[in-house]
Amino acid sequence: MAKDRVISHLSCEKCRMRNYTQVVTRQRKLGDLKLSKYCSRCREHTLHKETK
């Protein structure tokens, strides 16, 4: 069951800091997810892109 899951990171578009992690299935294509999250380095809500 755990073999089909991988940890992906969400990194800020402005400063490229990896702020958040999430567990996703391997069948889903990485890099598609973009969310507006709070970045502690930028101190504002910015767009976060999914990275491996």
mmCIF file of the N, C-alpha and C atoms, coordinates in Angstrom:
data_MODEL
# 
_entry.id   MODEL 
# 
loop_
_atom_site.group_PDB 
_atom_site.id 
_atom_site.type_symbol 
_atom_site.label_atom_id 
_atom_site.label_alt_id 
_atom_site.label_comp_id 
_atom_site.label_asym_id 
_atom_site.label_entity_id 
_atom_site.label_seq_id 
_atom_site.pdbx_PDB_ins_code 
_atom_site.Cartn_x 
_atom_site.Cartn_y 
_atom_site.Cartn_z 
_atom_site.occupancy 
_atom_site.B_iso_or_equiv 
_atom_site.pdbx_formal_charge 
_atom_site.auth_seq_id 
_atom_site.auth_comp_id 
_atom_site.auth_asym_id 
_atom_site.auth_atom_id 
_atom_site.pdbx_PDB_model_num 
ATOM 1   N N  . MET A 1 1  ? 0.807  -1.181 0.000   1.00 0.00 ? 1  MET A N  1 
ATOM 2   C CA . MET A 1 1  ? 0.000  0.000  0.000   1.00 0.00 ? 1  MET A CA 1 
ATOM 3   C C  . MET A 1 1  ? 0.859  1.258  0.000   1.00 0.00 ? 1  MET A C  1 
ATOM 4   N N  . ALA A 1 2  ? 1.936  1.278  0.736   1.00 0.00 ? 2  ALA A N  1 
ATOM 5   C CA . ALA A 1 2  ? 2.788  2.458  0.802   1.00 0.00 ? 2  ALA A CA 1 
ATOM 6   C C  . ALA A 1 2  ? 3.692  2.577  -0.415  1.00 0.00 ? 2  ALA A C  1 
ATOM 7   N N  . LYS A 1 3  ? 3.795  1.532  -1.221  1.00 0.00 ? 3  LYS A N  1 
ATOM 8   C CA . LYS A 1 3  ? 4.681  1.565  -2.380  1.00 0.00 ? 3  LYS A CA 1 
ATOM 9   C C  . LYS A 1 3  ? 4.142  2.461  -3.489  1.00 0.00 ? 3  LYS A C  1 
ATOM 10  N N  . ASP A 1 4  ? 2.843  2.677  -3.515  1.00 0.00 ? 4  ASP A N  1 
ATOM 11  C CA . ASP A 1 4  ? 2.277  3.504  -4.578  1.00 0.00 ? 4  ASP A CA 1 
ATOM 12  C C  . ASP A 1 4  ? 2.140  4.970  -4.174  1.00 0.00 ? 4  ASP A C  1 
ATOM 13  N N  . ARG A 1 5  ? 2.776  5.375  -3.086  1.00 0.00 ? 5  ARG A N  1 
ATOM 14  C CA . ARG A 1 5  ? 2.713  6.766  -2.614  1.00 0.00 ? 5  ARG A CA 1 
ATOM 15  C C  . ARG A 1 5  ? 4.112  7.379  -2.603  1.00 0.00 ? 5  ARG A C  1 
ATOM 16  N N  . VAL A 1 6  ? 4.167  8.670  -2.854  1.00 0.00 ? 6  VAL A N  1 
ATOM 17  C CA . VAL A 1 6  ? 5.432  9.400  -2.883  1.00 0.00 ? 6  VAL A CA 1 
ATOM 18  C C  . VAL A 1 6  ? 5.213  10.762 -2.204  1.00 0.00 ? 6  VAL A C  1 
ATOM 19  N N  . ILE A 1 7  ? 6.256  11.290 -1.567  1.00 0.00 ? 7  ILE A N  1 
ATOM 20  C CA . ILE A 1 7  ? 6.171  12.594 -0.914  1.00 0.00 ? 7  ILE A CA 1 
ATOM 21  C C  . ILE A 1 7  ? 6.519  13.673 -1.932  1.00 0.00 ? 7  ILE A C  1 
ATOM 22  N N  . SER A 1 8  ? 5.648  14.651 -2.058  1.00 0.00 ? 8  SER A N  1 
ATOM 23  C CA . SER A 1 8  ? 5.931  15.791 -2.929  1.00 0.00 ? 8  SER A CA 1 
ATOM 24  C C  . SER A 1 8  ? 5.962  17.052 -2.071  1.00 0.00 ? 8  SER A C  1 
ATOM 25  N N  . HIS A 1 9  ? 6.695  18.034 -2.527  1.00 0.00 ? 9  HIS A N  1 
ATOM 26  C CA . HIS A 1 9  ? 6.866  19.288 -1.787  1.00 0.00 ? 9  HIS A CA 1 
ATOM 27  C C  . HIS A 1 9  ? 6.192  20.415 -2.545  1.00 0.00 ? 9  HIS A C  1 
ATOM 28  N N  . LEU A 1 10 ? 5.722  21.406 -1.812  1.00 0.00 ? 10 LEU A N  1 
ATOM 29  C CA . LEU A 1 10 ? 5.187  22.626 -2.412  1.00 0.00 ? 10 LEU A CA 1 
ATOM 30  C C  . LEU A 1 10 ? 6.189  23.742 -2.160  1.00 0.00 ? 10 LEU A C  1 
ATOM 31  N N  . SER A 1 11 ? 6.682  24.344 -3.227  1.00 0.00 ? 11 SER A N  1 
ATOM 32  C CA . SER A 1 11 ? 7.678  25.402 -3.087  1.00 0.00 ? 11 SER A CA 1 
ATOM 33  C C  . SER A 1 11 ? 7.104  26.720 -3.583  1.00 0.00 ? 11 SER A C  1 
ATOM 34  N N  . CYS A 1 12 ? 7.535  27.783 -2.937  1.00 0.00 ? 12 CYS A N  1 
ATOM 35  C CA . CYS A 1 12 ? 7.063  29.132 -3.252  1.00 0.00 ? 12 CYS A CA 1 
ATOM 36  C C  . CYS A 1 12 ? 7.576  29.554 -4.633  1.00 0.00 ? 12 CYS A C  1 
ATOM 37  N N  . GLU A 1 13 ? 6.730  30.233 -5.386  1.00 0.00 ? 13 GLU A N  1 
ATOM 38  C CA . GLU A 1 13 ? 7.121  30.698 -6.719  1.00 0.00 ? 13 GLU A CA 1 
ATOM 39  C C  . GLU A 1 13 ? 8.090  31.879 -6.643  1.00 0.00 ? 13 GLU A C  1 
ATOM 40  N N  . LYS A 1 14 ? 7.994  32.702 -5.603  1.00 0.00 ? 14 LYS A N  1 
ATOM 41  C CA . LYS A 1 14 ? 8.869  33.886 -5.479  1.00 0.00 ? 14 LYS A CA 1 
ATOM 42  C C  . LYS A 1 14 ? 10.261 33.520 -4.996  1.00 0.00 ? 14 LYS A C  1 
ATOM 43  N N  . CYS A 1 15 ? 10.338 32.891 -3.807  1.00 0.00 ? 15 CYS A N  1 
ATOM 44  C CA . CYS A 1 15 ? 11.640 32.663 -3.179  1.00 0.00 ? 15 CYS A CA 1 
ATOM 45  C C  . CYS A 1 15 ? 12.138 31.222 -3.312  1.00 0.00 ? 15 CYS A C  1 
ATOM 46  N N  . ARG A 1 16 ? 11.337 30.320 -3.859  1.00 0.00 ? 16 ARG A N  1 
ATOM 47  C CA . ARG A 1 16 ? 11.694 28.914 -4.102  1.00 0.00 ? 16 ARG A CA 1 
ATOM 48  C C  . ARG A 1 16 ? 11.912 28.102 -2.822  1.00 0.00 ? 16 ARG A C  1 
ATOM 49  N N  . MET A 1 17 ? 11.401 28.580 -1.690  1.00 0.00 ? 17 MET A N  1 
ATOM 50  C CA . MET A 1 17 ? 11.535 27.854 -0.433  1.00 0.00 ? 17 MET A CA 1 
ATOM 51  C C  . MET A 1 17 ? 10.477 26.749 -0.372  1.00 0.00 ? 17 MET A C  1 
ATOM 52  N N  . ARG A 1 18 ? 10.896 25.550 0.034   1.00 0.00 ? 18 ARG A N  1 
ATOM 53  C CA . ARG A 1 18 ? 9.966  24.431 0.183   1.00 0.00 ? 18 ARG A CA 1 
ATOM 54  C C  . ARG A 1 18 ? 9.292  24.535 1.544   1.00 0.00 ? 18 ARG A C  1 
ATOM 55  N N  . ASN A 1 19 ? 8.014  24.896 1.553   1.00 0.00 ? 19 ASN A N  1 
ATOM 56  C CA . ASN A 1 19 ? 7.295  25.152 2.789   1.00 0.00 ? 19 ASN A CA 1 
ATOM 57  C C  . ASN A 1 19 ? 6.416  23.993 3.233   1.00 0.00 ? 19 ASN A C  1 
ATOM 58  N N  . TYR A 1 20 ? 5.800  23.299 2.316   1.00 0.00 ? 20 TYR A N  1 
ATOM 59  C CA . TYR A 1 20 ? 4.799  22.288 2.643   1.00 0.00 ? 20 TYR A CA 1 
ATOM 60  C C  . TYR A 1 20 ? 5.137  20.955 1.979   1.00 0.00 ? 20 TYR A C  1 
ATOM 61  N N  . THR A 1 21 ? 4.699  19.852 2.618   1.00 0.00 ? 21 THR A N  1 
ATOM 62  C CA . THR A 1 21 ? 4.843  18.513 2.044   1.00 0.00 ? 21 THR A CA 1 
ATOM 63  C C  . THR A 1 21 ? 3.476  17.858 1.996   1.00 0.00 ? 21 THR A C  1 
ATOM 64  N N  . GLN A 1 22 ? 3.343  16.892 1.086   1.00 0.00 ? 22 GLN A N  1 
ATOM 65  C CA . GLN A 1 22 ? 2.109  16.129 0.984   1.00 0.00 ? 22 GLN A CA 1 
ATOM 66  C C  . GLN A 1 22 ? 2.422  14.766 0.392   1.00 0.00 ? 22 GLN A C  1 
ATOM 67  N N  . VAL A 1 23 ? 1.573  13.791 0.681   1.00 0.00 ? 23 VAL A N  1 
ATOM 68  C CA . VAL A 1 23 ? 1.737  12.442 0.170   1.00 0.00 ? 23 VAL A CA 1 
ATOM 69  C C  . VAL A 1 23 ? 0.736  12.250 -0.950  1.00 0.00 ? 23 VAL A C  1 
ATOM 70  N N  . VAL A 1 24 ? 1.228  11.873 -2.144  1.00 0.00 ? 24 VAL A N  1 
ATOM 71  C CA . VAL A 1 24 ? 0.370  11.681 -3.309  1.00 0.00 ? 24 VAL A CA 1 
ATOM 72  C C  . VAL A 1 24 ? 0.646  10.315 -3.918  1.00 0.00 ? 24 VAL A C  1 
ATOM 73  N N  . THR A 1 25 ? -0.256 9.849  -4.774  1.00 0.00 ? 25 THR A N  1 
ATOM 74  C CA . THR A 1 25 ? -0.070 8.567  -5.447  1.00 0.00 ? 25 THR A CA 1 
ATOM 75  C C  . THR A 1 25 ? 0.895  8.731  -6.614  1.00 0.00 ? 25 THR A C  1 
ATOM 76  N N  . ARG A 1 26 ? 1.533  7.645  -6.993  1.00 0.00 ? 26 ARG A N  1 
ATOM 77  C CA . ARG A 1 26 ? 2.508  7.683  -8.086  1.00 0.00 ? 26 ARG A CA 1 
ATOM 78  C C  . ARG A 1 26 ? 1.847  7.857  -9.448  1.00 0.00 ? 26 ARG A C  1 
ATOM 79  N N  . GLN A 1 27 ? 0.583  7.456  -9.575  1.00 0.00 ? 27 GLN A N  1 
ATOM 80  C CA . GLN A 1 27 ? -0.081 7.529  -10.878 1.00 0.00 ? 27 GLN A CA 1 
ATOM 81  C C  . GLN A 1 27 ? -0.357 8.967  -11.300 1.00 0.00 ? 27 GLN A C  1 
ATOM 82  N N  . ARG A 1 28 ? -0.463 9.881  -10.322 1.00 0.00 ? 28 ARG A N  1 
ATOM 83  C CA . ARG A 1 28 ? -0.728 11.274 -10.645 1.00 0.00 ? 28 ARG A CA 1 
ATOM 84  C C  . ARG A 1 28 ? 0.536  11.941 -11.148 1.00 0.00 ? 28 ARG A C  1 
ATOM 85  N N  . LYS A 1 29 ? 0.407  12.774 -12.156 1.00 0.00 ? 29 LYS A N  1 
ATOM 86  C CA . LYS A 1 29 ? 1.558  13.455 -12.734 1.00 0.00 ? 29 LYS A CA 1 
ATOM 87  C C  . LYS A 1 29 ? 2.014  14.584 -11.826 1.00 0.00 ? 29 LYS A C  1 
ATOM 88  N N  . LEU A 1 30 ? 3.292  14.601 -11.430 1.00 0.00 ? 30 LEU A N  1 
ATOM 89  C CA . LEU A 1 30 ? 3.827  15.630 -10.541 1.00 0.00 ? 30 LEU A CA 1 
ATOM 90  C C  . LEU A 1 30 ? 4.027  16.938 -11.290 1.00 0.00 ? 30 LEU A C  1 
ATOM 91  N N  . GLY A 1 31 ? 3.899  18.032 -10.585 1.00 0.00 ? 31 GLY A N  1 
ATOM 92  C CA . GLY A 1 31 ? 4.114  19.346 -11.174 1.00 0.00 ? 31 GLY A CA 1 
ATOM 93  C C  . GLY A 1 31 ? 2.851  20.035 -11.631 1.00 0.00 ? 31 GLY A C  1 
ATOM 94  N N  . ASP A 1 32 ? 1.703  19.399 -11.519 1.00 0.00 ? 32 ASP A N  1 
ATOM 95  C CA . ASP A 1 32 ? 0.457  19.990 -11.987 1.00 0.00 ? 32 ASP A CA 1 
ATOM 96  C C  . ASP A 1 32 ? -0.214 20.868 -10.946 1.00 0.00 ? 32 ASP A C  1 
ATOM 97  N N  . LEU A 1 33 ? 0.035  20.604 -9.673  1.00 0.00 ? 33 LEU A N  1 
ATOM 98  C CA . LEU A 1 33 ? -0.692 21.273 -8.607  1.00 0.00 ? 33 LEU A CA 1 
ATOM 99  C C  . LEU A 1 33 ? -0.098 22.649 -8.306  1.00 0.00 ? 33 LEU A C  1 
ATOM 100 N N  . LYS A 1 34 ? -0.957 23.662 -8.255  1.00 0.00 ? 34 LYS A N  1 
ATOM 101 C CA . LYS A 1 34 ? -0.552 25.014 -7.871  1.00 0.00 ? 34 LYS A CA 1 
ATOM 102 C C  . LYS A 1 34 ? -1.588 25.545 -6.899  1.00 0.00 ? 34 LYS A C  1 
ATOM 103 N N  . LEU A 1 35 ? -1.140 25.924 -5.694  1.00 0.00 ? 35 LEU A N  1 
ATOM 104 C CA . LEU A 1 35 ? -2.028 26.410 -4.652  1.00 0.00 ? 35 LEU A CA 1 
ATOM 105 C C  . LEU A 1 35 ? -1.526 27.735 -4.107  1.00 0.00 ? 35 LEU A C  1 
ATOM 106 N N  . SER A 1 36 ? -2.445 28.531 -3.603  1.00 0.00 ? 36 SER A N  1 
ATOM 107 C CA . SER A 1 36 ? -2.085 29.770 -2.927  1.00 0.00 ? 36 SER A CA 1 
ATOM 108 C C  . SER A 1 36 ? -1.932 29.458 -1.444  1.00 0.00 ? 36 SER A C  1 
ATOM 109 N N  . LYS A 1 37 ? -0.697 29.531 -0.945  1.00 0.00 ? 37 LYS A N  1 
ATOM 110 C CA . LYS A 1 37 ? -0.389 29.214 0.447   1.00 0.00 ? 37 LYS A CA 1 
ATOM 111 C C  . LYS A 1 37 ? 0.420  30.351 1.056   1.00 0.00 ? 37 LYS A C  1 
ATOM 112 N N  . TYR A 1 38 ? 0.529  30.333 2.384   1.00 0.00 ? 38 TYR A N  1 
ATOM 113 C CA . TYR A 1 38 ? 1.305  31.348 3.094   1.00 0.00 ? 38 TYR A CA 1 
ATOM 114 C C  . TYR A 1 38 ? 2.777  30.959 3.105   1.00 0.00 ? 38 TYR A C  1 
ATOM 115 N N  . CYS A 1 39 ? 3.645  31.883 2.729   1.00 0.00 ? 39 CYS A N  1 
ATOM 116 C CA . CYS A 1 39 ? 5.092  31.681 2.760   1.00 0.00 ? 39 CYS A CA 1 
ATOM 117 C C  . CYS A 1 39 ? 5.659  32.470 3.929   1.00 0.00 ? 39 CYS A C  1 
ATOM 118 N N  . SER A 1 40 ? 6.372  31.785 4.821   1.00 0.00 ? 40 SER A N  1 
ATOM 119 C CA . SER A 1 40 ? 6.920  32.453 6.002   1.00 0.00 ? 40 SER A CA 1 
ATOM 120 C C  . SER A 1 40 ? 8.107  33.354 5.656   1.00 0.00 ? 40 SER A C  1 
ATOM 121 N N  . ARG A 1 41 ? 8.815  33.051 4.600   1.00 0.00 ? 41 ARG A N  1 
ATOM 122 C CA . ARG A 1 41 ? 9.942  33.902 4.209   1.00 0.00 ? 41 ARG A CA 1 
ATOM 123 C C  . ARG A 1 41 ? 9.457  35.194 3.530   1.00 0.00 ? 41 ARG A C  1 
ATOM 124 N N  . CYS A 1 42 ? 8.473  35.075 2.647   1.00 0.00 ? 42 CYS A N  1 
ATOM 125 C CA . CYS A 1 42 ? 7.916  36.249 1.964   1.00 0.00 ? 42 CYS A CA 1 
ATOM 126 C C  . CYS A 1 42 ? 6.908  36.995 2.837   1.00 0.00 ? 42 CYS A C  1 
ATOM 127 N N  . ARG A 1 43 ? 6.362  36.317 3.830   1.00 0.00 ? 43 ARG A N  1 
ATOM 128 C CA . ARG A 1 43 ? 5.363  36.852 4.753   1.00 0.00 ? 43 ARG A CA 1 
ATOM 129 C C  . ARG A 1 43 ? 4.095  37.315 4.043   1.00 0.00 ? 43 ARG A C  1 
ATOM 130 N N  . GLU A 1 44 ? 3.662  36.531 3.065   1.00 0.00 ? 44 GLU A N  1 
ATOM 131 C CA . GLU A 1 44 ? 2.417  36.805 2.355   1.00 0.00 ? 44 GLU A CA 1 
ATOM 132 C C  . GLU A 1 44 ? 1.940  35.535 1.663   1.00 0.00 ? 44 GLU A C  1 
ATOM 133 N N  . HIS A 1 45 ? 0.723  35.556 1.198   1.00 0.00 ? 45 HIS A N  1 
ATOM 134 C CA . HIS A 1 45 ? 0.192  34.432 0.440   1.00 0.00 ? 45 HIS A CA 1 
ATOM 135 C C  . HIS A 1 45 ? 0.731  34.505 -0.983  1.00 0.00 ? 45 HIS A C  1 
ATOM 136 N N  . THR A 1 46 ? 1.387  33.448 -1.419  1.00 0.00 ? 46 THR A N  1 
ATOM 137 C CA . THR A 1 46 ? 1.938  33.387 -2.768  1.00 0.00 ? 46 THR A CA 1 
ATOM 138 C C  . THR A 1 46 ? 1.536  32.063 -3.406  1.00 0.00 ? 46 THR A C  1 
ATOM 139 N N  . LEU A 1 47 ? 1.759  31.954 -4.676  1.00 0.00 ? 47 LEU A N  1 
ATOM 140 C CA . LEU A 1 47 ? 1.471  30.735 -5.406  1.00 0.00 ? 47 LEU A CA 1 
ATOM 141 C C  . LEU A 1 47 ? 2.561  29.706 -5.117  1.00 0.00 ? 47 LEU A C  1 
ATOM 142 N N  . HIS A 1 48 ? 2.168  28.494 -4.737  1.00 0.00 ? 48 HIS A N  1 
ATOM 143 C CA . HIS A 1 48 ? 3.102  27.407 -4.465  1.00 0.00 ? 48 HIS A CA 1 
ATOM 144 C C  . HIS A 1 48 ? 2.923  26.320 -5.506  1.00 0.00 ? 48 HIS A C  1 
ATOM 145 N N  . LYS A 1 49 ? 4.025  25.861 -6.071  1.00 0.00 ? 49 LYS A N  1 
ATOM 146 C CA . LYS A 1 49 ? 4.012  24.865 -7.123  1.00 0.00 ? 49 LYS A CA 1 
ATOM 147 C C  . LYS A 1 49 ? 4.537  23.546 -6.573  1.00 0.00 ? 49 LYS A C  1 
ATOM 148 N N  . GLU A 1 50 ? 3.990  22.462 -7.077  1.00 0.00 ? 50 GLU A N  1 
ATOM 149 C CA . GLU A 1 50 ? 4.389  21.137 -6.610  1.00 0.00 ? 50 GLU A CA 1 
ATOM 150 C C  . GLU A 1 50 ? 5.727  20.719 -7.230  1.00 0.00 ? 50 GLU A C  1 
ATOM 151 N N  . THR A 1 51 ? 6.656  20.263 -6.395  1.00 0.00 ? 51 THR A N  1 
ATOM 152 C CA . THR A 1 51 ? 7.936  19.733 -6.838  1.00 0.00 ? 51 THR A CA 1 
ATOM 153 C C  . THR A 1 51 ? 8.139  18.362 -6.220  1.00 0.00 ? 51 THR A C  1 
ATOM 154 N N  . LYS A 1 52 ? 9.123  17.645 -6.696  1.00 0.00 ? 52 LYS A N  1 
ATOM 155 C CA . LYS A 1 52 ? 9.363  16.292 -6.203  1.00 0.00 ? 52 LYS A CA 1 
ATOM 156 C C  . LYS A 1 52 ? 10.247 16.280 -4.996  1.00 0.00 ? 52 LYS A C  1 
# 
